[in-house]
């Protein structure tokens, strides 16, 4: 498969698992004023279109997962007219939540260091977050007289509920890895050297399942957040009918009865 052309990140594929690594350590992998704002949507679009990929991992190289907005350029950006600023958000950082919400396959954030502001929001846009002991999180926009222009509140309230999301948003405080684990921001905490191996192990466990069933399952989890029960049950029936007709379902049954691992092709 041909990989997308990326500028501030790298994309590697190991079996059915793809790893997108942010490579702008000079600005702590900031999302604004870098090409990461383009690289992330491009990688998700590529993964959606490739049935050979079952899981996408996002991680940062260097000191941070992502510092979010580049504070050094904020003053300059604020000189534009309000309607220009609004257009810039829509054409810029807001492309990331749109892309990740449309991701058809599971996305794991391997949080290697601080995930601050939009970087925290980026982690929350993923399905699962694993962090190293050096991970930190902060919904810090209020500290700079701003709000989460990337839609971070939409993701944070769904992840933690309104009250905890409100506390983190209004105070702008920093949450370290162990507290993040207690709050449910992180699924697991590892030592720094174990982070990517653990994220890959989890991704490979998911990738060993029938690929299309996993993609349908993710779609249903997303739809369940906004559908009423009757509508959701109707969608489940339709997706299940499709799954029953796949070759992978028949292979899964055969593997179960023969007590062997399944050999799935995504068909």
ABEGO torsion letter per residue (X at the ends): XBBBBBAABBBBBBEABBBBBBBBAAAGGBABGBAAAAAAAAAAAAAAABAABABBBBBBBEABABAEBBAAAAAAAAABBAAAAAAAAAABAAAAAAAAAABABBBBBBBABBBBEAAAAAAAABABBBBBAABBBBBAAAAAGBBBAAGAAAAAAAAAEAAAAAAAAAAGBBBBAAAAAAAGABABBBBAAAAAAAAAAAAAAAAABBAAAAAAAAAAAAAAAABBAAAAAAAAAAAAAAAAABAAAAAAAAAAAAGBBBBBAGX
